[in-house]
Amino acid sequence: MMDVLEQWKSWIIQANRAFAYDQFELACNCYQQALTLLAEHWPEAGRHGPTAGELDSESLIVCLSISVQNLAETYARQGRRRRCRGLLKRTLRQFSQWQQRQPLPMEVDAALLRERSRLWRELCRLEQIPASPGHYSIECHTARLH
């Protein structure tokens, strides 16, 4: 059985491939599947150390951020700017709430802060892009994990 990280990478690879061929609906579906997978494993990683096949909290945060950024890029490419902004803003709020809810280990807090910064940068970049989706280059993010 594939562990969570391998499953996530598989969804991201499929989504990035679809994105590269302008198959945006398929890319959206795959990125959303990656997000769903992570959401299903968040409670286990957030409460205690990972068991076999689970992601540690830091990796989970990074994977979630990558998935959200890619999905937001796909929405932007489709001209769905409102949905793109909404996704980024919701995720930024969620990351902020996680940091405020309880004291977190320094590494997890640092990961949340780093990924919030990346999401914020994406949101600011989107605000500066012309409304026409063809006027900027798209970079699908890949795993920044070890």
C-alpha positions in Angstrom: 0.0 0.0 0.0 1.3 3.4 -0.9 2.0 5.9 1.9 0.3 9.3 2.0 3.3 11.2 0.5 3.5 8.8 -2.4 -0.2 9.0 -3.0 0.0 12.8 -2.9 2.9 12.9 -5.3 1.0 10.7 -7.7 -2.0 13.1 -7.7 0.3 16.1 -8.1 2.2 14.5 -11.0 -1.1 13.6 -12.8 -2.4 17.2 -12.2 0.8 18.8 -13.4 0.8 16.7 -16.5 -2.8 17.6 -17.2 -2.0 21.3 -16.6 0.9 21.2 -19.0 -1.5 20.0 -21.7 -4.1 22.7 -20.9 -6.4 20.1 -19.5 -7.5 22.4 -16.7 -10.6 20.5 -15.5 -8.6 17.3 -15.1 -5.8 19.3 -13.4 -8.4 20.8 -11.0 -9.8 17.4 -10.2 -6.4 15.9 -9.5 -5.3 18.9 -7.3 -8.5 18.6 -5.4 -8.0 14.9 -4.9 -4.5 15.7 -3.5 -6.1 18.3 -1.1 -8.7 15.8 0.0 -6.1 13.2 0.7 -4.2 15.7 2.9 -7.4 16.8 4.7 -8.1 13.1 5.6 -4.7 12.8 7.2 -4.5 16.2 8.9 -5.9 15.2 12.3 -3.4 12.3 12.7 -0.4 14.4 11.9 -1.6 17.4 13.9 -2.2 15.5 17.2 0.8 13.3 17.5 3.9 12.0 15.7 3.3 10.2 12.4 2.9 6.4 12.2 4.0 4.3 9.2 2.6 5.8 6.0 1.6 9.2 7.6 3.1 12.6 7.0 4.7 14.6 9.7 3.0 18.0 10.3 5.7 20.0 8.6 5.5 17.9 5.4 1.7 18.0 5.5 1.8 21.8 5.6 4.2 22.0 2.7 2.2 19.5 0.6 -1.1 21.4 1.4 0.5 24.7 0.4 1.8 23.3 -2.9 -1.5 21.7 -3.7 -3.4 25.0 -3.0 -0.9 27.1 -5.0 -1.2 24.7 -8.0 -5.0 24.6 -7.8 -5.0 28.5 -7.5 -2.8 28.7 -10.6 -5.2 26.4 -12.5 -8.2 28.5 -11.5 -6.3 31.6 -12.6 -5.4 30.0 -16.0 -9.1 29.3 -16.4 -10.0 32.9 -15.7 -11.6 32.0 -12.4 -9.9 34.7 -10.5 -12.5 35.0 -7.8 -12.3 31.3 -7.0 -8.5 31.6 -7.1 -8.4 34.5 -4.6 -11.0 32.8 -2.4 -8.9 29.6 -2.2 -5.8 31.4 -1.3 -7.5 33.6 1.3 -9.3 30.6 2.9 -6.0 28.8 3.2 -4.2 31.8 4.6 -7.0 32.1 7.2 -6.8 28.4 8.0 -3.0 28.5 8.5 -3.3 31.6 10.7 -6.0 29.8 12.8 -3.8 26.8 13.2 -1.0 29.0 14.5 -3.3 30.8 16.9 -5.2 27.8 18.3 -2.5 26.1 20.3 1.2 26.4 20.9 3.0 24.4 18.1 6.4 23.0 18.0 8.9 25.5 16.6 9.4 23.5 13.4 5.7 23.3 12.7 5.2 27.0 13.5 8.1 27.9 11.1 6.6 25.7 8.4 3.2 27.4 8.7 4.8 30.9 8.6 7.0 30.0 5.6 4.0 28.6 3.7 1.7 31.5 4.7 4.4 33.7 3.1 4.4 31.7 -0.1 0.6 31.8 -0.3 0.5 35.5 0.4 3.1 36.1 -2.3 0.8 34.1 -4.7 -2.2 36.2 -3.8 -0.3 39.5 -4.3 1.1 38.2 -7.6 -2.5 37.4 -8.7 -3.7 40.9 -7.8 -1.0 42.3 -10.2 -1.8 40.1 -13.2 -4.0 41.4 -16.0 -7.5 39.9 -16.1 -6.7 38.0 -19.3 -5.4 34.6 -18.3 -2.9 34.3 -21.2 -0.6 37.2 -20.2 1.6 35.5 -17.7 3.6 32.4 -17.3 2.4 29.6 -15.2 4.7 27.6 -13.0 3.2 24.5 -11.4 4.9 23.8 -8.1 6.3 20.5 -7.4 7.3 18.8 -4.2 9.8 20.8 -2.1 10.2 17.9 0.3 13.4 16.1 1.0 
